[in-house]
Amino acid sequence: MRDDSERGTGSGDGSEYDLYTTTRVSTGERNYPIHSTLHDLILDDGKFVGIVVKDSFILLANGDILGRNVIDERNRDGDGEVRTLTLLEKPCETIIAKTEGDAITYSLYAANTDIVSIIIPEGVTTITKRAFVNCFRLEEVVLPSTLTLIDRQAFGGCHNLVTVNLPESLVGLEPGAFIYCIALEDVTIPSGISVVGEETFYGCTALKEVTLPESITCIKREAFAKCKKLTQINYQGSKKQWKAITLHNAWKGDITLVVHCTDGDINCK
């Protein structure tokens, strides 16, 4: 249920700005004076620009929302009511990920709309459930050779992620791990994986080519559904081995593709 306390009014004209809008992140770096009211109203030459919400999300008058980590600096004046707010709106360059023990967790980066490229350091074994979900600008992720598990929807909705190199250490690829990664073009599943989980690559509409190891024993429901450009799977085993794989209903949705085995092709309609 919506909470009406999470709404703001701009410039005294009675117009409301819906804090539940989700759109793009603007670019550039600006300094704004802000005034403390029910929310922090951001002004530019006396005109209403936006509202600061919970210190990390900023709703702009044009309907855009700036995501987490966009406030670079706050300066409070003596009366405590007028401050200068520096918005850091440029996408980050490549960063090295922070960790919690040997894991990357949801609380660190989920829905961060600044990250473009990130390096997961060596020693990390787990990327937990929804750890990078809806990191819309993320284009590149470098995974460590120590990684063993990518949990449910870990990279779900990373719309700009074009390619990902899964390390040979990986043994767990959980349901929806890359769901709706709509820019992802190709992927190679490492030999430690035996099961491709439900909806792992569901809705990856740019995905053209997949390489599967002979270690695969099961492909679950809708693992590759809605991958409308997927025309071929390169399977590193024989036709006999492919036919022994448990293919759940709708594992590929309604697409038609060719499986290239080491000893010939299999048409999958």
Order of alpha helices (4+ residues) and beta strands (2+ residues): beta-beta-beta-beta-beta-beta-beta-beta-beta-beta-beta-alpha-beta-beta-beta-beta-beta-beta-beta-beta-beta-beta-beta-alpha-beta-beta-beta
